[in-house]
Amino acid sequence: MKAVVETGGKQYYVTEGSVLYVEKLDKEPGTTYTFDKVVMLDDKVGTPYLTNVEVVADVEKNGKAKKIIIFKYNPKKKYRKTQGHRQPYTKLVIKSITVK
């Protein structure tokens, strides 16, 4: 089965066994997470979400992504600014997609 789920304001295309890196969730590694917003399942589209569909994932780890360098520059003004940012994430592995 294939599904489109929504979390953190983004939509992800998932199948059983796929790995997702989503925005940090308040779940500990080793627990399960159930997506409550399922937008699409195979060829069925929700308005806006489907009911009676459950997508379960295992939480593997929480961490931070690689550093992103933000560089601002104005020519002829002697203005330069460098900043860095590391976005926290949660790694999920999709365990099952079921219809109730």
C-alpha positions as CSV (number, residue, x, y, z in Angstrom):
1,M,0.0,0.0,0.0
2,K,1.0,3.6,-0.7
3,A,-0.1,6.6,1.3
4,V,0.5,10.3,1.6
5,V,0.7,11.5,5.2
6,E,1.0,15.0,6.6
7,T,3.2,16.0,9.6
8,G,5.0,19.2,10.5
9,G,3.2,21.2,7.7
10,K,4.7,18.9,5.0
11,Q,3.3,16.0,3.1
12,Y,5.3,12.7,2.6
13,Y,4.8,9.8,0.2
14,V,5.3,6.6,2.1
15,T,5.2,2.8,1.6
16,E,5.8,0.0,4.2
17,G,9.4,-0.1,5.1
18,S,10.3,3.4,3.9
19,V,12.4,5.8,6.0
20,L,11.4,9.4,6.8
21,Y,13.3,12.3,8.3
22,V,10.6,14.6,9.7
23,E,10.7,17.7,11.9
24,K,11.4,16.8,15.6
25,L,8.6,15.0,17.3
26,D,8.2,14.6,21.1
27,K,8.7,10.8,21.0
28,E,11.5,8.7,22.5
29,P,13.4,6.3,20.3
30,G,12.0,2.8,20.4
31,T,8.4,3.9,20.6
32,T,5.7,3.9,17.9
33,Y,4.1,6.9,16.2
34,T,0.7,6.9,14.5
35,F,0.0,9.5,11.8
36,D,-3.4,11.1,12.3
37,K,-3.5,13.0,9.1
38,V,-3.6,10.7,6.1
39,V,-4.2,12.6,2.9
40,M,-4.3,9.8,0.3
41,L,-4.3,6.0,0.3
42,D,-3.5,4.2,-3.0
43,D,-6.1,6.0,-5.3
44,K,-8.5,7.3,-2.6
45,V,-8.2,11.0,-1.8
46,G,-9.5,12.5,1.4
47,T,-11.4,15.8,1.8
48,P,-9.1,16.9,3.5
49,Y,-8.1,13.7,5.4
50,L,-9.1,10.1,5.3
51,T,-10.7,8.4,8.2
52,N,-10.4,4.7,9.3
53,V,-6.8,4.6,7.9
54,E,-3.8,4.0,10.2
55,V,-0.2,4.5,9.4
56,V,2.2,3.3,12.1
57,A,5.9,4.1,12.3
58,D,8.7,3.2,14.6
59,V,10.8,6.1,16.0
60,E,14.4,5.2,15.5
61,K,16.4,8.3,16.6
62,N,16.3,12.0,17.2
63,G,19.2,14.1,16.0
64,K,20.3,17.2,14.1
65,A,20.9,17.5,10.4
66,K,24.1,18.9,8.8
67,K,24.8,22.6,9.3
68,I,23.3,25.0,6.8
69,I,25.4,28.1,6.2
70,I,23.4,31.3,5.7
71,F,25.4,34.1,4.1
72,K,24.0,37.6,3.6
73,Y,25.9,40.1,1.5
74,N,25.2,43.6,0.1
75,P,27.6,44.7,-2.6
76,K,29.3,48.1,-2.2
77,K,28.1,48.5,1.4
78,K,30.8,46.5,3.3
79,Y,28.0,44.3,4.8
80,R,28.6,40.6,5.3
81,K,26.9,38.3,7.8
82,T,27.4,34.6,8.3
83,Q,25.1,32.4,10.3
84,G,24.7,28.7,10.8
85,H,21.7,26.5,11.6
86,R,21.2,22.8,12.4
87,Q,17.6,21.6,12.1
88,P,16.5,18.9,14.6
89,Y,14.8,15.8,13.1
90,T,13.2,12.5,14.0
91,K,13.9,9.4,11.9
92,L,10.8,7.2,11.3
93,V,10.5,3.8,9.7
94,I,7.0,3.0,8.4
95,K,5.9,-0.3,9.9
96,S,2.4,-0.7,8.6
97,I,-0.4,0.9,6.6
98,T,-3.9,-0.5,7.4
99,V,-7.5,0.2,6.7
100,K,-9.8,-0.2,9.7
